[in-house]
């Protein structure tokens, strides 16, 4: 017997009670009744449910699995041996196993898989499940569960993992019968990668693992009602094409959904055809090369002035696999105030959720754009191409006048932004870049030159500190598996974020994943400190991680010693000369992980910035400079002729 639940099927309706979770419902079923609901299947190869799970993963083509064992999942681990077709990577923490599966999935386009035990093992991985859910990452998370007869008894390491995860997963299963295992795995793999990708939880009771069943493949999936729409229907494409024809300030607002759809070529083709600039969200960086002059960079809270300004002045905003996140929009009512909206997304729940779409298009981004482009070409042939010269005059002036800038340190340490620039300049063009979460994440998105899709892996929607190192390990495993290791992996992390999963250095070393780690060490929680500086009168409550003058220690921990303790190479850089030499050495080492401890300025700031909940029109380029406002604070809706002197336009108090 298999219980399933999905966020799409368990919406609370007004005036109705919330449905019980499958585990709660199962607790109310008499154990004798449950025992009689077994499939009478006698065809196929006889094996245990645990062996069936391993075989199903093999038949699905899964090549790498991450995880941590435990009592309630031990039968599955017992079924993994030297003859198993997939490689198993032992993490040191269940959350890290989940993040590694995420990094693997983003780097390769395959479904990431991790296997953990019940109770605390399962609850530890919830953060990774929620992270994958927010960023639409295809992943299967297999968790152990106590035996059927123990469900509802508060047995040792029992937790309602289906109930705990269904709000933050795409779909969840509770498997109580061994015969259901191969079908459930086939369904989980399909659900994870189809439609809007996401994490699927398979909670596998010990009863189902130990029971004998009859294995056959392929399996017939039972998914009534699950039919993701991939092609646009009706006349929406014609309407959208006409809107392009009538627009003189169009913008392509590209999100992570376009990356999941692998629509980089189509995005570039649409931009080349229409002349529309490309602005991206954080996960979409690199979908079109930064070398393309149409790419204005990331928009929003820490986006470029050109990208944020383009959206604010646009008359047509084409949202492509994007969800109008608050970090992008700022004050929603003031976001792109003069724009009509075309919204393309495979998830109908996203369209109209935050911003009403004038033309809603439900479908796979790649498929929709392939159908839309010919219609625009036909209109161009009939009526000519709109003249966007005035629009690009304004955009080019913003690009020229407002590049990403930063202040030099006043304490003799390194500027973290300078370090990121050096890393980018010295890197192999095929490098996969990974980050933790914080200031370093924003500097990486701003200053690295991204030239290829799937080159950037970071926690966007959930903003999970500790994501970086395990995700980098997953990306390195994926590089070894699918790219012969020819895509080196660089992790840019902060000392605060890094310490949340630093134990995974053991995994990186022992599993032979030569990740290169640039640790921007400022001994503080940098992004929180920035907010304390700007909004909390410099009250640095609980954000100072270490003060060298007080302890006399190089660090707490000394990251070089920490790296060496795990078998990795540890390097330290305090000067520009040392930094350049350390980067050179790291790029030459490919047989083990390398960590560089860069001592950087704790008072460095991420600019530009829009304060949370403020209008994007009020973006601060550098302290005291607000390019999108004139001296009276009104939004400028005219073109570049009025932009002279904008760098000194506003004397308002800085954010």
N, C-alpha and C positions, 0 to 999 in steps of 0.2 A: 504493500500500500504506500502510495506517495502523496503527500500533501504539498500543494504548491501555493505560492502567494506572490503577488506582484503589486508594486505601487500603483500600477494602472488599473488594478481590479479591486483595490481596497480603499477607494476614496470615501470619506465620510459624507453621507448625504444629510442635508438639513432635516432635523426631526427624527433621525434614525440613530440607533446605537452603533458603536464601533464594532466591527466584526472581530471575533477572537482570532488570535494568531493560530497558525496550524498546530503549534506545540500545545497551546492552551486547549484547543479543540480536541487534540488527540488525548490529552490528559483525561478528558471526560468520556472517552471510549473505553468500555471494559476490555481488559486484556484478552479475555477469551474471544470477544468479538473480533478484535484485531487479528488474533491468531488464525481465524478462519478465512480472512481476506487475503489469501495467497493465490498466486497464479498457478494454474495446473499446466505448466509448460514442461514438455519432456523432450523437445528437439533441440539439438545443439550440443556444444561441448560442455561437459559438467565441470563446474569449478565453484569456488566461493565468491561471494559478492565482492570481497576485497580484490581477488584476482581479476574479476570482471571489470572493476574500475581501472586497474592498471592496463588491461587489454583494451578497454574502450579508449583510453587516452592514446595508446599506440595506434589504434585504428583511425583515430581522428587526426593523426599526423603530428601530435604534440611531440616536440623534440627536447624541450627543457622544462623542468618543474622545480619550483622553489618551495622551501618549507622547513618546518621544525616538527619532530615527532612527539608523541605523547601517548598515554595509555589508551584513550578512547579511539585513536586512529591507528593503533599498533598493527592490527591485521593488514591494513593497506601497506604500511611500511615493510611488513614481513613479506609481502608479495613483490616488493621492489628488489631486484637482485642484479647480478652482473649481466644477465641476458636481456634485461629490460631495454627497450628501444630508446627510451628517453633518458636524458642526463638529469640526475637529481643534484640540486645545489642546496647545501645545508646552510641556512641562515642562522644567526645567533639570537634573533627575536622575531616573533610572528609578524609584527608590524613591518619589519624590514623585509620579510619574505613577500609580503603583499606589495610593497613599494618596488621591490626588484622585479616582480611580475609586471607591474605597470611600466617600468622603464624598458623592459624587454618588449612589451607590446607596442609602445610608441616607436621604438627604434626599428622594429621589424615589420610592423603591420599585422603580426600574428596575434593570436589570443594568448595572453599570459595566464599561467596556471600556478597556484600554490596550494599546498596541503598542510593543514595544521590540526591540532587536537581540539578537544572540547573545552568548555569552561573558559579558563583564563587564556588558553591558546586562541580560542575563537574570538573572545572579546578583544584581545590584543590586535587582531587583524581588522577590526571594524574601522579603524582610522583609515587604513589603506582602501577598504571597500568604499567608504564615503568619498575619499579622494578620487578614486577611479570613477565613481558615479558623477561627481561634479564635472570632471574633465572628459567624460564619455570615452573611457578607455576599456577595450574589451578584455575581460578577465574572468576566469573561473576560480572561485575560492571553495575548496573542499574542506569541510570541517568535520571532525569526529563528533559523535554524540553518544550518550549513554545508551544502554540496551533498552528495547521497547518496554520491558517490564519495569524498568527503573524510571521512566519518564514521569515527571510529576511528583516524584518522591523526595526531591532535593538530594539526589544521589551525589556522590563525590564528583566534583568537576562537571556538574550538570548546569547548563545555562540555556535559556531559550534563545538560541542564536538566530533562528528564523524570525522570531518576533523582534529581536534587537536589530536585525539588519534590513528587514523589508522596507523601512522608510528611506534607506540609503543605498539600495541596490536596485538593479533593473528587474531582477526576478529571484525568487528563493524557492528551494525545495527542501522538504524533510523526507528522507528516504527510509522506509521501515522494512522494505522487502528486497531481498537480493535480486530477484528477477527484474526489478525496475531499474537497476543500476545502469546498464548500457543505454537504455532509452533515455534516461534522465541526462546522462553525460552528452549524448548526441543533441538533445534539446538545448542543454545549457550552452554548448559550444556554438550552436546556431544562433541562439538568442543573444549571446554576448557580442557576436560580430555583426549581426544583421541590424537593419534599421538604424536607430541611434545606438551606437555601441555602448556597452556598460558592463558592470560586474554582475555575475550570477553566482549565488551561493548555493552549494549542495551540502546540506547537513546530513551526514551519513551515520545512521545509528550503528552501534556495534553489532546489533542483531543482523542488520542487512549485510554487514561485512563478513560475518561468520557463517551465515546461511549458505547452503549450496543452491546453485541455480544452473540453468542451461543457457550457455552463451551463443549468440548468433549475431552476425553483422552483415550488412548494415541494418540499422534499426528504423522502424517506422515511427516517426515523431507524432505526438498528439498535441497539437497547438491550435485548438479552435480559437478563432478570433484574432490570432496574431499574424497579420499580413501587412508588413510595413509598406507604405507607399513610396515608390522610387521614381515614378514618372509623373510629371505635372499633368493635371487634367483640366479640361475646359479651355477657356480662352485667355487664361492668365498670362501665357507667354506672349500672345499678341498684344495684350494690354501693357505688359512690361516693356516690350520692344518700343511701343509708341511713347512710353514715358521717357525712355532714353532719347528718343528723337526730339522731344520737346524740352530737354534739360540742357542748361548751359553751365551748371555747377554740380555735375554728378560726382559721387564718391562711392567706391567699392569698400564697404566695411566688412572685413573678412575675419571670421572666427575659427575656432578649433574644429568645428564641424567640417569645414572645407579641407582641413588637414586629414581628418579621419576618412574623408571621401577621396583623398588623393587627387584633388582637383587643381593642383598648382598650374598645370598647363592651360586649363580652361580659364582660370582667373587671369593669367597673363594675356591670353587671347582676347578675353572680353575687354581688358584694359587697353590693349593695343588697338582694338577695333573702335571703341567708343571714345578713347582719350581720357577716360576717368582715372583719377589717382587711386592708389591702393593704400588703405590704412588697415592695420591689423590689431587684433587683440593679442595678449601675451602668448597664448599657445600657438598662434598662427604665424609667429615670426619665422621668416625663411620660406614661406610657401611660394613666394616669388623672390628672386635674388635681390638683395639690397643694392646690387649694382644697377638694377633697373631704375631709371630716373622717375618712373611712375610710383615707386614705393616711397611713401612718406614716413614709414615707421609705425610705431605703436601709438595709439591714441589713449586719452583718458587721464587718470590721476597722475601718472608719471610719463605720459606720452610726449611726443615731440610737439612743438608749437604748430608746425605745419600740418601734422595729422589731426590734432585736436581742432585747430582753426578751420581746416578744410571741412570737417563734419559740421561745425557750428555755422558755417556760411553756405552749406550745400543747399541746393534746391531739390536734389534727388539723392536719397540715401539707400543704397542697395546692400542690405544686410544678408551676408552669405555664410550660413552656418554659424551665426553669432546669436547671442541671447540677450543683448542689452543689459549686461551686468552692471551693477552700481559703480564698480571701479572704472568702467568705461564711460558711463553716462553722466556721473556726478548727479546733480539735481535733475531728476528725470524730466520734470516739466520744462526745463530750460535746455534740454538736449536737442540739438539740430532743429531749432524752432521753425525754420522756414522750409524744411524738407518734406517732400512726400516720400513714402517708404515702400520699397519692394523688399519683402522678407522671404528668403528661401531657406527652408529647413526641413529635414526629414522627420522631425518630431513636431506634430501638429500642436502639442501642448505649449511649445515655445512661441508660436506665432500669435501675437496679440497679448501675450502674458504681461509684458512691461510697456510696450509701445504698439499702438494700433497700426496695423499695416494697411496701406492703401491697396497694395496688390499682394495678397498672401499666396505663396507658392509652396505647397507641401511636396517634397520629393528629395531624392538623393542629389546633393549639390552638383556632382560631376555630370550626372545624367541630365539634370535640368539645364545646366549651362550649355551642354552640347546641343540641346534642342533650342535654346534661346538665341544663341549666336547667329544661326542662319536667318532668323527672323529680323534681327537687327541689320544684318547685311542686306537683306532685301529692301528694307526701308531706306537705308543709305543709298542704295542703287536708284531708288525711285525719287527721293527727295533731297539727296545730298547729306553730308555729315555736318552736324551742328558745329559752329565755330566756338571753340573753347579757349581762344588765345588770351582773352582778358582773365579768364579763370586761372590759367597757368601762369600768367604774369604775376598774379597775387601769390600763388603757391610757391613759385620759384623764389620770390622775394622773401617769403617766410623761411624757406629752406636756407637761403643765403644768410639772412640776418640772425636766425635763431638756431644755430647748431647746438648740440648738447655741450654744455660748458660745466666747469667745476672749479672750485676754489683750491688753491694750493695749501697744504698743511702748514700750520704755524708752530708745530712742536718737533719738527725734524723727522717725522715718520713719513711713510709713503702715502701718496694719494691713491685710494683704492680704485678710483676710476682710471688712473694712469696704468695701474697693474692690469686691469681688464683689457685696456687698449694693447698693451704689450703682449698679453696672452693671445689676443685675436690676430695680431700681426704675425706672430711666430708660429701659429698653428698650421697643421696640415689642413688643406681645404676640405678634406672629407671628415673632419673632426665632428663627432657628436658632442654637443655641449649640454651639460646637465647643471642644474643649480639647486641649492636649498631655497629657503624662503627668508626674505628680508631685504635690506638695502642692496646687498650683493646681487640679488636676483634682478632688481631693477637696473642696476648698472650693467649687468650682463645683457639684458634685453636692449638697452640703449646703445651700447658701445661695441658689442661683437658684430662683425660683419657676417651675417647669415646669407648663404648663397644657395642653399638647397633645402627642400622640404625634409621633414623628419630629422633635422639637424639639431633641434632644440627640444629639451625635455625639462619641464618644470611643473611644479604644483600650482595651478592657476586658481580654480574655483574655491578650493578648501584652504589653500595657503598653508600647507603642512610643513612645519619645521621638522627636520630629520628626514625629509623625503630624499635629499640629494644623494648621499652615499649609496644606499641600497638601490636607488633607481639607476645610478651610474654603473653599479655592478650588473644589474639586469641588462642595461644597454651594452655593456662589454661582452656579456654572454651572447647576446643577440648578434653583435658584430662578429664574434668568433664563428657562430653557427651559420649565418647567412651571407657574410661579407668577407670571410677568410681573415678576419681580424684587421682588414684594411681601413676600417673606420676607428681611429683612436678615440678614446673617451676622456674628455676633460670635465672635471667637476669644479665649479666655482661655488664655494660655500663660505658661510660665516662661522666664527668660532661658537656662537650660540646654537645655531641650527645644527652644526656638525656634531656637537656633543650629545645630541638626542639619539643618535644611532651610531656613534663612533665605534661601537663594538663590532660593527660589520667590517672593520679593517681585517679582522681574522678571516672572514668569508672571502674578501677580495684577495688576500694573500694565498690562502689554502686552495682556492678554486682557480688560481691562475688567471685572474682578471686584472691586467695591468692598467688600472685606472690612474689618471693623473689628477691630483687634488690641489687646487689653488685655494688655500685657506686665507681669507681676508680677516685677519685677527686684529680686532680693535678692543677686545676685552669688555665689550658691552653688547647688550641687545640693541643693535644699531637702529632699526626702524622704530622700535618703541621709544628709544632715546630721542630720535628726531621729532616724534610727536610730542614728547615731553618738553623738548626745546621750544617748539612752535606754539603749543596749546596749553601747557601745564607749568608755565613760568620756570622752566628749567629745574623742576623738582624731579631728580633722577631716582625715583623710588624703585628699588628692586631691579635695576637694569645694569648695574655695574657687576661684571663677572669676575674681574681680578684687577688689583692695583699693585703693579710691580714694585713701586716704591715702598709699599707697606710690608710686602712679604719677602722681598729680596729674591723671588723666584723669576725665572724667565717667563713662565706662564703657569697657570693652574688649570689644566695640566700643561706640562712642557710638551707641545705637540710633536716636536722632533723625536723626543724620547718615546712618546706614545706610538708613533709610527714605527720606530725601530723595534719596540717591544712586540709588535705584531708581525715582524719580518719584512716590513716595508722600508723604503728609502725615505729618510726624513731630511729636509733641507730648510734653512732659515734665511730670510732676506729682510734686512733693515734699511738698505740703501738701494738706489736705482741700479748701481753697478752689480750688487749682489742679486737683485731681482732678475736682471737680464741673464746673468750667468746661471741662476737656478732654473729658469725657464728653458734655457738651452739644454742643460743636463737632463731635465725631466723629459723633454722631447726625444732624447736619445735613448732613454731607458724603456725597454719594452718587455722585460721579463718579470717584472713585479710592480706593485703599486708604488707611486711616488707621492709624497705630501710635501708641499712647500708652505711654510709658515711665514706669510707676508705680514709684517707689522705695519698696520695702516692707521690712519688718523681717525680717532673716535668721534670727532665733531664734523666729519664729512657729511654732506647732505645730498639727498636725491632731488635734483631739479631737472625739469619743471615739476610743479606740483599743483594739484587741485585739492583743496581741503575736502574731507569727506562730507558729502551732502551739499556742497557748494556747486554753483553753476560752472560748467567748463569755460564759460566766457571769462571767468575770474581767475584763470590759470596764471600762476606766477612763474615766469621764466627763470629769473634770478631775483633775490630779494629786492623789492621795490619796482620790479619791471613786470607789467601785465599787458602783453602785446594785444590782446583781443578786446581791450577797453580803450576808449578815448578819454581825455581828461575829465569829462562829465560822467563817465561810467556807462555810457550808452553803447550797445553793441553796434559795431560798424558793419553795415551790410553792403557797402560799396566795394569797389575793386582796389587794385594795388596802387592807384594814383594817390590815394589818401593814406598810404601806409608809411610815407617818409617820416622818420622820427619816432616810429612806434616803440623803439627800444627804450625811450624815456617817457612813454606816454602817461604813466600813472604814478601819482605820488601817494596813493592810498596805502594804508598800513598793510604790511606783508601778511600773508597767511600764517 
